[in-house]
Amino acid sequence: MRTDRIVCLANSYKHGNRCVAGISLFTKQWVRLIGRQAIGCLTVKESCYADRRPAALLDIFEAELDENCGTSCHPEDVHVTPKPWRLIRRFDEQIDLECISKHISRGPFLLEGFDDRVSVAKAIAVPRKRSLELIEPEDLWWWIREDKGKRRNRALFRVSHEKRVRYDLAVTDPAWLDQLNFLTAGIYPHTLFHRNKPPRTLLTVSLSEPFEGFHYKLVAGVVALPG
C-alpha cells in the first residue's frame, strides 16, 4: 500500500457508479481508482470524502492505493483501500499547471486513433498504451438531442489543425451534464456558457468498459482551468 496525491480530472458516471481518474503528483502518471464493491469502478460513496462531498475536478486529494489492477484496455487502473480520501487543496498553483501541461496531447490522434471507439478484439491483441488522455479542444460545441425518448449529450470538437477531423463523443461528466440539462435539444457553442472569454478548457477523454464489442471514447471530464 502507498499514499498518493492526485489532481482529479474525472469523476464521471459509469454504469450507475463512478469513474475517478487523475494525475498523480508523485509519479506524474495517470491513475484510475478502482474500488472493491463494484467491478471496474467506484460506488458513489467511495468517490466521496469522509464528509460525503464528491471529489471535484481540480481537487487535489490524498488516497491510499493498493495493488495495480490494470488491463490491456485500462493500464492505469489501481485498487484503492477503504480508507477515506482527504482533500488537500484546490488546484491553483503554477506548479500544478506545469504538472498537467505535460499531459496535454497535441493531436491529431485521440487515444491512438481517429475513431470514436476501439474494438475489444483489437484492445486484447494490441494492449493500449493508455486509456486516459487530456486534450485542449478546438472549435468546441455541445450537441443535445432526443433519441427514442432518451436525452443524448455529445461533445463536438477538433484536437488540432493538422488534421481536420471532428470528434463526436458522449459526455459522462455529471457536473457538466447538469449545465446541459438547462438547455433544450440543439447544438450550442462552448462560448454560450461564458459571458466573456471562456476560460481555458480541457477535456479528459476515457475509454469505456466493453459494450457490444467495443470500448467507446467518452468525455469524462470538462476541466475549466483557473485564472
N, C-alpha and C positions, 0 to 999 in steps of 0.2 A: 504494500500500500504506500501511497505517496500523496502529499497535499499539493495541489496545483492552484494557480491563479489564472483565471480565464476571462477574456473580454467576450461577452455574449454577443454573438452576431446572428443568432436564430433561436427563437423559442416558438416553434410553429406547430400547427395541427398535424397529427399523424395518427390516423385510424382511431379518432376519439381520444387519443392521448397526446403526448408532446414529443417533439424532437428539439433538443437543445444542443447547440454547437457553437464553437467559437475558437479563438486562437489562444493558446497557452502563452502567458507572458514569460514563462520559464524556458520552455523548449522552442518557442516561436513557431510551433506547428499547430495545424488544425486538430481539434478533438471533437468527437460527437459522444455525448454522455448517454450511457445505456443503464437502465435500472434493472431490478430483479423481478418486478411484479408484472410487467408487460413485455412481450417479446419484441426486441429491437427498438425500444423507445422508453419513455418515462411516463409514469402516470402524472396527472395534473399536480397532485400533492408532491411528487418527487421533484417536479420542476420549479418548486417554490422555496422560499427561505423559511426559517422557523416561524416567522410571523404570518405565513401564508401568502405573502406577496410574491407574484411570479417574477422570475429573473427577467429583467427587461433588456432590450437591445442596448448595448453600450454600458451595461453594468459590468464592473469588474468584481468577480466573486471568487470565493475560495471553496474548493470542493475536494473531498478525499476520493482519490481514484484507486480502483482495484486493478485486476489484470486486463490487458488488452483483449478485445474480442472482435477484432477486425475480420472482414470477409473479403472475397475477391471483388465485391462491388463497393463495400464500405470499409476501406482500410483504416479509417480514422477512429473507429468505434472503440470505446473503452468503458468498462463497467465502473459504476460509482458505488460507494458504500452507502448504507442508510444514514450516515451522519449528515445532519442538516447543512446546507450551504450557508456561507456567510458573506454578506455584501461588504466589500472593502471600500469602494468608492465608485463614482461615475467616471466614465472615460472623458477626460477633458484636458489632458496634459499633452504637450508636444511629443513627449517620448511615446505616448500611446499611439498617436497618428503615425509616427515613424515605424512602429512595430507592424501595424496592419497595412501600411502603404506597400510594404514589400510583398504583400499577398494579393494586391490588386492586379488581376490579369488584364493584359492589354489587347487580348483577342488576336484574330477574329474567331478562333475556336472557343467553344464553351464546353467545358468538361470533355475535352479531347475530341470534339466533333461539331458539325453544324446542325445535326439533327436534334429534335426535341426529346429523344429517347434513346436508350441502349438496350438491345435485346438481352434477355437473361443468358442465352446461349453464348453470346459474344463476351459478356462480362465474366462468365466462368472460364471460357477458353483463353481470354486475354484479360487478366486482372487489371482493374482500374488503378491508375496511379493516385487518383483522388476522387472523392465523391462530393466534395465541397469546393466552391470557388467564389471568390469575391470579385465583383466587376463594377466598373463605373459606366453605367449605360448611357448611350446617346439616343436622342430622339425618343424619349420615354413616354408612352401612352398607357392608359388603363382602359381595358375593354370589359364592359359588364354586359352580359347577355342572359336571356332566359332560354333554357334548353329543356324541353319536356317537363316544364313546371319547376325546374331547379335552376337556381341562380349560379352562373359561372363567372368567375373573376380571373382575368388574364392580364399579363404584362406584355406589352409590345415594345421592343427596343432593338437597337443595334449595339454591338460591342466596340467596333472600330470602323473607321472609314476605309480601311484596307480592303475589306470585302463587304459589299452592300447586302449582307444577309440580315434579315429581320427575324428575330426570335419571337415566339409566341408561346408563353409558358403560364401554367396555372399558378395562382398565388395562394400560399398557405400561412401567411403571417397574420395572426389574429388581430393585432393592433391596427394593421393597415386595412384588413377586411372590415373592421369597424368603421373606418372612414369611408370606404367604398359603399357601405350599406346605406349611406345617406343619399346616394345618387340613384337615379333611375337607369334603366338599360341604355347603353350608348358607349361611345369611345371618347375619352377625356384626356387632354394633355396633362402632364405632371405639374405644369405651372398653375393649373387650376387650384391646387391646394395651397398656394402661397401667393399672397397679395403682391409681394415684391419679388425679388430674385429668389428662386428656390435655393435652399441650402445644397451643399454638395451631397449628392445622394449615391449610395452604393447599394447593390443588391447581393444578397447571399443566395447562391443557387446550389441546390442539393439534388442528388439522385434519390428517387423514391425507393421504397421496397418493391419487390416484384408485383406486377399487376398485369394479368393476361399476357404474360410472356415478355414484358418489358419493364425496365426501370425508367421512369419519366423524370425529366429535369423540371424542378419546381423552384419558384421564387419563395424561399423560406424566410427571408428577412429583408425588410426595406429600411435601410440604415441612413438616417439623416445626421451627418457629421456636425458637431458643434462648431460655432464660430465661422 
